[in-house]
Amino acid sequence: MVSINTYYAGAFQAAINIKKSLMRLEIEELLWEAGLGYATSTQAQKIPEEIDKRWEERAQFDIVFNIRETTATEDIGQIEQIEITNELDDTTTIIGDD
């Protein structure tokens, strides 16, 4: 999980824009290449803070990512024949070259 915090004027809109960007295909592809997948996010929350007697706009939300597991693939070539055994009646079917 990643917590996103935005600050200063326009902080809430910046948080909304970041959330929206997660739905863009380009972002999805970049995440995928990095081994991540977007799972979900919380609602953006306005969390202003008083600093020097003035309110500073702030916003926060969390993003949950899935980790995309990759497995090495091995080129097994061409499958020439498959044998299927029916365990109910013990018959065997062969598909492919003889």
Contact map, one row per residue, 1 for C-alpha under 8 A:
11100000000000000000000000000000000000000000000000000000000001111000000000000000000000000000000000
11110000000000000000000000000000000000000000000000000000000001110000000000000000000000000000000000
11111000000000000000000000000000000000000000000000000000000111100000000000000000000000000000000000
01111100000000100000000000000000000000000000000000000000000111100000000000000000000000000000000000
00111110000000100000000000000000000000000000000000000000011110000000000000000000000000000000000000
00011111001101100000000000000000000000000000000000000000011100000000000000000000000000000000000000
00001111111000000000000000000000000000000000000000000001111000000000000000000000000000000000000000
00000111111000000000000000000000000000000000000000000001110000000000000000000000000000000000000000
00000011111000000000000000000000000000000000000000000001100000000000000000000000000000000000000000
00000011111111000000000000000000000000000000000000000000100000000000000000000000000000000000000000
00000111111111100000000000000000000000000000000000000000111000000000000000000000000000000000000000
00000100011111110000000000000000000000000001110000000000111100000000000000000000000000000000000000
00000000011111111000000000000000000000000000000000000000000000000000000000000000000000000000000000
00000100011111111100000000000000000000000000000000000000000000000000000000000000000000000000000000
00011100001111111110000000000000000000000001000000000000001110000000000000000000000000000000000000
00000000000111111111000000000000000000000001000000000000000000000000000000000000000000000000000000
00000000000011111111100000000000000000000000000000000000000000000000000000000000000000000000000000
00000000000001111111110000000000000000000000000000000000000000000000000000000000000000000000000000
00000000000000111111111000000000000000001000000000000000000000000000000000000000000000000000000000
00000000000000011111111100000000000000000000000000000000000000000000000000000000000000000000000000
00000000000000001111111100100000000000000000000000000000000000000000000000000000000000000000000000
00000000000000000111111100110000000001000000000000000000000000000000000000000000000000000000000000
00000000000000000011111110110000000000000000000000000000000000000000000000000000000000000000000000
00000000000000000001111111110000000000000000000000000000000000000000000000000000000000000000000000
00000000000000000000001111111000000000000000000000000000000000000000000000000000000000000000000000
00000000000000000000000111111100000000000000000000000000000000000000000000000000000000000000000000
00000000000000000000111111111110000000000000000000000000000000000000000000000000000000000000000000
00000000000000000000011111111111000011000000000000000000000000000000000000000000000000000000000000
00000000000000000000000011111111100000000000000000000000000000000000000000000000000000000000000000
00000000000000000000000001111111110000000000000000000000000000000000000000000000000000000000000000
00000000000000000000000000111111111111000000000000000000000000000000000000000000000000000000000000
00000000000000000000000000011111111110000000000000000000000000000001000000000000000000000000000000
00000000000000000000000000001111111100000000000000000000000000000000000000000000000000000000000000
00000000000000000000000000000111111100000000000000000000000000000000000000000000000000000000000000
00000000000000000000000000000011111110000000000000000000000000000011110000000000000000000000000000
00000000000000000000000000000011111111000000000000000000000000001111000000000000000000000000000000
00000000000000000000000000010011001111100000000000000000000000001111000000000000000000000000000000
00000000000000000000010000010010000111110000000000000000000000111100000000000000000000000000000000
00000000000000000000000000000000000011111000000000000000000000111100000000000000000000000000000000
00000000000000000000000000000000000001111100000000000000000000111000000000000000000000000000000000
00000000000000000010000000000000000000111110000000000000000011110000000000000000000000000000000000
00000000000000000000000000000000000000011111000000000000000011100000000000000000000000000000000000
00000000000000000000000000000000000000001111100000000000000011000000000000000000000000000000000000
00000000000100110000000000000000000000000111110000000000001110000000000000000000000000000000000000
00000000000100000000000000000000000000000011111000000000001110000000000000000000000000000000000000
00000000000100000000000000000000000000000001111100000000111100000000000000000000000000000000000000
00000000000000000000000000000000000000000000111110000000111100000000000000000000000000000000000000
00000000000000000000000000000000000000000000011111000011111000000000000000000000000000000000000000
00000000000000000000000000000000000000000000001111100011110000000000000000000000000000000000000000
00000000000000000000000000000000000000000000000111111111000000000000000000000000000000000000000000
00000000000000000000000000000000000000000000000011111111000000000000000000000000000000000000000000
00000000000000000000000000000000000000000000000001111100000000000000000000000000000000000000000000
00000000000000000000000000000000000000000000000001111110000000000000000000000000000000000000000000
00000000000000000000000000000000000000000000000001111111000000000000000000000000000000000000000000
00000000000000000000000000000000000000000000000111101111100000000000000000000000000000000000000000
00000011100000000000000000000000000000000000000111100111110000000000000000000000000000000000000000
00000011111100000000000000000000000000000000011110000011111000000000000000000000000000000000000000
00001111001100000000000000000000000000000000011110000001111100000000000000000000000000000000000000
00001110001100100000000000000000000000000001111100000000111110000000000000000000000000000000000000
00111100000100100000000000000000000000000001111000000000011111000000000000000000000000000000000000
00111000000000100000000000000000000000001111100000000000001111100000000000000000000000000000000000
11110000000000000000000000000000000000001110000000000000000111110000000000000000000000000000000000
11110000000000000000000000000000000001111100000000000000000011111000000000000000000000000000000000
11000000000000000000000000000000000001111000000000000000000001111100000000000000000000000000000000
10000000000000000000000000000000000111110000000000000000000000111110000000000000000000000000000000
00000000000000000000000000000000000111100000000000000000000000011111000000000000000000000000000000
00000000000000000000000000000000001110000000000000000000000000001111100000000000000000000000000000
00000000000000000000000000000001001110000000000000000000000000000111110000000000000000000000000000
00000000000000000000000000000000001000000000000000000000000000000011111000000000000000000000000000
00000000000000000000000000000000001000000000000000000000000000000001111100000000000000000000000000
00000000000000000000000000000000000000000000000000000000000000000000111110000000000000000000000000
00000000000000000000000000000000000000000000000000000000000000000000011111000000000000000000000000
00000000000000000000000000000000000000000000000000000000000000000000001111100000000000000000000000
00000000000000000000000000000000000000000000000000000000000000000000000111110000000000000000000000
00000000000000000000000000000000000000000000000000000000000000000000000011111000000000000000000000
00000000000000000000000000000000000000000000000000000000000000000000000001111110000000000000000000
00000000000000000000000000000000000000000000000000000000000000000000000000111110000000000000000000
00000000000000000000000000000000000000000000000000000000000000000000000000011111000000000000000000
00000000000000000000000000000000000000000000000000000000000000000000000000011111110000000000000000
00000000000000000000000000000000000000000000000000000000000000000000000000000111110000000000000110
00000000000000000000000000000000000000000000000000000000000000000000000000000011111000000000011111
00000000000000000000000000000000000000000000000000000000000000000000000000000011111100000000011100
00000000000000000000000000000000000000000000000000000000000000000000000000000000111110000001111000
00000000000000000000000000000000000000000000000000000000000000000000000000000000011111000001110000
00000000000000000000000000000000000000000000000000000000000000000000000000000000001111100111100000
00000000000000000000000000000000000000000000000000000000000000000000000000000000000111111111000000
00000000000000000000000000000000000000000000000000000000000000000000000000000000000011111110000000
00000000000000000000000000000000000000000000000000000000000000000000000000000000000001111100000000
00000000000000000000000000000000000000000000000000000000000000000000000000000000000001111110000000
00000000000000000000000000000000000000000000000000000000000000000000000000000000000011111111000000
00000000000000000000000000000000000000000000000000000000000000000000000000000000000011101111100000
00000000000000000000000000000000000000000000000000000000000000000000000000000000001111000111110000
00000000000000000000000000000000000000000000000000000000000000000000000000000000001110000011111000
00000000000000000000000000000000000000000000000000000000000000000000000000000000111100000001111100
00000000000000000000000000000000000000000000000000000000000000000000000000000000111000000000111110
00000000000000000000000000000000000000000000000000000000000000000000000000000001110000000000011111
00000000000000000000000000000000000000000000000000000000000000000000000000000001100000000000001111
00000000000000000000000000000000000000000000000000000000000000000000000000000000100000000000000111
